[in-house]
Amino acid sequence: MNTYGRYPIAMVRGKGAWVWDSEGKKYLDFVTGIAVNNLGHCHPSVVRAISEQSRKLVQVCNLYHIEKQVELAKLLVENSFADKVFFCNSGAEANEGAIKLARKWGGANGGRYKIVHARDSFHGRTLGALSATSKKYQKGFKPLVPGFKSVPYGQLEPLERALEDEKVCAVILEPIQGENGVIIPHANYLRDARKLCKRKNVLLILDEIQVGLGRTGKLFAYEHYGIKPDIMTLAKALGGGIPCGAVLATDAVAKHLSPGNHGTTLGGNPLAMSAGIAVLKTIIEDGLLDNATGMGEYFLSGLRAIKKEFGELVRDVRGKGLILGIEFMSAETAKDAVGKCSNNGLLTLLTEQKVMRILPPLIVKKNEIDHALKIIRRSLKEVTVA
């Protein structure tokens, strides 16, 4: 179906931070499958895990105990706020699960059911997740699921007013809005939102589908702010390219689900779980959190120099760890810059018309960032000439 505006490129091979197309051209991949390939392409630990597991058992339904599922859940619980994990196949599924869980909790706590979300957010394209997503993605799909209310992102007062409604059961937020152009809220926003939710007895759901699993330099972005959510959703990088999602929650919330309330056919299958174990262990044990922090700071410093050099084109540069953005003065310039970078061998994302979103793998090296900065500089010179 005609659902994607594709570039005229067909990728056939990848290794580390690099991909090759069907004509043999090599690209530095700073799209990483939209924050999926945090370990780069074909990382040996992931390849080994899925190869070995595929020779044993690929899928078995959740009517039986799955050893690899227990192992990955244990790793996630030991390294996060959570006590329990539900596995699924994607980010949208994870957010649907989180919404259902919040409403189940709300039903047991005064009949609450409403969900407050941030304006211009992105939580998925299935109907429940879409109801908590930016209006531009909702066009043509109404009526949506009732009981959702949006407030401006990064502002506490509108959130506080929204929580005056005693039927609100949860607030769902992204620690950084990726699809909205790498929007990083002020340092106290999530802390204050957490305090507010606690005071109002409302659950805080953090969607870490894009920024979790090391992307910001912490295993989970909430760690930067010294807070803990009640529910967190993961996907994208969790399976290292194999479809995998997860809903993490505290015991106090998770206990409201019982057999038959929620489920999945393929979620938590042995193949995806084996990939997830390899991904999580590699991020933790191979120093990739420190690398994401150091390389992110280095990259952002280079982007600031580019902003200074091309001030007539670039409005702002920003980032946290290895999620970075270049905001251009115009949509036309941004589109041209992303296209020229691609032509010159660097893959990036055009986000919100005016922002080049940059998502290097956590294994990225200094010389690869230098190469990317060189391509960006060259591409902006070509935009200037044009």
ZIBEL-V969001 format. One record per residue. N is the residue number from 1. RES is the residue in one letter. SS is DSSP state (H for helix, E for strand, C for the rest). Layout:
N,RES,SS ; N,RES,SS
//
This chain:
1,M,C ; 2,N,C ; 3,T,C ; 4,Y,C ; 5,G,C ; 6,R,C ; 7,Y,C ; 8,P,C ; 9,I,C ; 10,A,C ; 11,M,E ; 12,V,E ; 13,R,E ; 14,G,E ; 15,K,E ; 16,G,E ; 17,A,C ; 18,W,E ; 19,V,E ; 20,W,E ; 21,D,E ; 22,S,C ; 23,E,C ; 24,G,C ; 25,K,C ; 26,K,E ; 27,Y,E ; 28,L,E ; 29,D,E ; 30,F,C ; 31,V,C ; 32,T,H ; 33,G,H ; 34,I,H ; 35,A,H ; 36,V,C ; 37,N,C ; 38,N,C ; 39,L,C ; 40,G,C ; 41,H,E ; 42,C,C ; 43,H,C ; 44,P,H ; 45,S,H ; 46,V,H ; 47,V,H ; 48,R,H ; 49,A,H ; 50,I,H ; 51,S,H ; 52,E,H ; 53,Q,H ; 54,S,H ; 55,R,C ; 56,K,C ; 57,L,C ; 58,V,C ; 59,Q,C ; 60,V,C ; 61,C,C ; 62,N,C ; 63,L,C ; 64,Y,C ; 65,H,C ; 66,I,C ; 67,E,H ; 68,K,H ; 69,Q,H ; 70,V,H ; 71,E,H ; 72,L,H ; 73,A,H ; 74,K,H ; 75,L,H ; 76,L,H ; 77,V,H ; 78,E,H ; 79,N,C ; 80,S,C ; 81,F,C ; 82,A,C ; 83,D,C ; 84,K,E ; 85,V,E ; 86,F,E ; 87,F,E ; 88,C,E ; 89,N,C ; 90,S,C ; 91,G,H ; 92,A,H ; 93,E,H ; 94,A,H ; 95,N,H ; 96,E,H ; 97,G,H ; 98,A,H ; 99,I,H ; 100,K,H ; 101,L,H ; 102,A,H ; 103,R,H ; 104,K,H ; 105,W,H ; 106,G,H ; 107,G,H ; 108,A,C ; 109,N,C ; 110,G,C ; 111,G,C ; 112,R,C ; 113,Y,C ; 114,K,E ; 115,I,E ; 116,V,E ; 117,H,E ; 118,A,E ; 119,R,C ; 120,D,C ; 121,S,C ; 122,F,C ; 123,H,C ; 124,G,C ; 125,R,C ; 126,T,C ; 127,L,H ; 128,G,H ; 129,A,H ; 130,L,H ; 131,S,H ; 132,A,C ; 133,T,C ; 134,S,C ; 135,K,H ; 136,K,H ; 137,Y,H ; 138,Q,C ; 139,K,C ; 140,G,C ; 141,F,C ; 142,K,C ; 143,P,C ; 144,L,C ; 145,V,C ; 146,P,C ; 147,G,C ; 148,F,E ; 149,K,E ; 150,S,E ; 151,V,E ; 152,P,C ; 153,Y,C ; 154,G,C ; 155,Q,C ; 156,L,H ; 157,E,H ; 158,P,H ; 159,L,H ; 160,E,H ; 161,R,H ; 162,A,H ; 163,L,C ; 164,E,C ; 165,D,C ; 166,E,C ; 167,K,C ; 168,V,E ; 169,C,E ; 170,A,E ; 171,V,E ; 172,I,E ; 173,L,E ; 174,E,C ; 175,P,C ; 176,I,E ; 177,Q,E ; 178,G,C ; 179,E,C ; 180,N,C ; 181,G,C ; 182,V,C ; 183,I,E ; 184,I,E ; 185,P,C ; 186,H,C ; 187,A,C ; 188,N,C ; 189,Y,H ; 190,L,H ; 191,R,H ; 192,D,H ; 193,A,H ; 194,R,H ; 195,K,H ; 196,L,H ; 197,C,H ; 198,K,H ; 199,R,H ; 200,K,H ; 201,N,C ; 202,V,C ; 203,L,E ; 204,L,E ; 205,I,E ; 206,L,E ; 207,D,E ; 208,E,C ; 209,I,C ; 210,Q,C ; 211,V,C ; 212,G,C ; 213,L,C ; 214,G,C ; 215,R,C ; 216,T,C ; 217,G,C ; 218,K,C ; 219,L,C ; 220,F,C ; 221,A,H ; 222,Y,H ; 223,E,H ; 224,H,H ; 225,Y,H ; 226,G,C ; 227,I,C ; 228,K,C ; 229,P,C ; 230,D,C ; 231,I,E ; 232,M,E ; 233,T,E ; 234,L,E ; 235,A,C ; 236,K,H ; 237,A,H ; 238,L,H ; 239,G,H ; 240,G,C ; 241,G,C ; 242,I,C ; 243,P,C ; 244,C,C ; 245,G,E ; 246,A,E ; 247,V,E ; 248,L,E ; 249,A,E ; 250,T,C ; 251,D,H ; 252,A,H ; 253,V,H ; 254,A,H ; 255,K,C ; 256,H,C ; 257,L,C ; 258,S,C ; 259,P,C ; 260,G,C ; 261,N,C ; 262,H,C ; 263,G,C ; 264,T,C ; 265,T,C ; 266,L,C ; 267,G,C ; 268,G,C ; 269,N,C ; 270,P,H ; 271,L,H ; 272,A,H ; 273,M,H ; 274,S,H ; 275,A,H ; 276,G,H ; 277,I,H ; 278,A,H ; 279,V,H ; 280,L,H ; 281,K,H ; 282,T,H ; 283,I,H ; 284,I,H ; 285,E,H ; 286,D,C ; 287,G,C ; 288,L,H ; 289,L,H ; 290,D,H ; 291,N,H ; 292,A,H ; 293,T,H ; 294,G,H ; 295,M,H ; 296,G,H ; 297,E,H ; 298,Y,H ; 299,F,H ; 300,L,H ; 301,S,H ; 302,G,H ; 303,L,H ; 304,R,H ; 305,A,H ; 306,I,H ; 307,K,H ; 308,K,H ; 309,E,H ; 310,F,C ; 311,G,C ; 312,E,C ; 313,L,C ; 314,V,E ; 315,R,E ; 316,D,E ; 317,V,E ; 318,R,E ; 319,G,E ; 320,K,E ; 321,G,C ; 322,L,C ; 323,I,E ; 324,L,E ; 325,G,E ; 326,I,E ; 327,E,E ; 328,F,E ; 329,M,C ; 330,S,C ; 331,A,H ; 332,E,H ; 333,T,H ; 334,A,H ; 335,K,H ; 336,D,H ; 337,A,H ; 338,V,H ; 339,G,H ; 340,K,H ; 341,C,H ; 342,S,H ; 343,N,H ; 344,N,C ; 345,G,C ; 346,L,E ; 347,L,E ; 348,T,C ; 349,L,E ; 350,L,E ; 351,T,E ; 352,E,C ; 353,Q,C ; 354,K,C ; 355,V,E ; 356,M,E ; 357,R,E ; 358,I,E ; 359,L,C ; 360,P,C ; 361,P,C ; 362,L,C ; 363,I,C ; 364,V,C ; 365,K,C ; 366,K,H ; 367,N,H ; 368,E,H ; 369,I,H ; 370,D,H ; 371,H,H ; 372,A,H ; 373,L,H ; 374,K,H ; 375,I,H ; 376,I,H ; 377,R,H ; 378,R,H ; 379,S,H ; 380,L,H ; 381,K,H ; 382,E,H ; 383,V,H ; 384,T,H ; 385,V,H ; 386,A,C
//
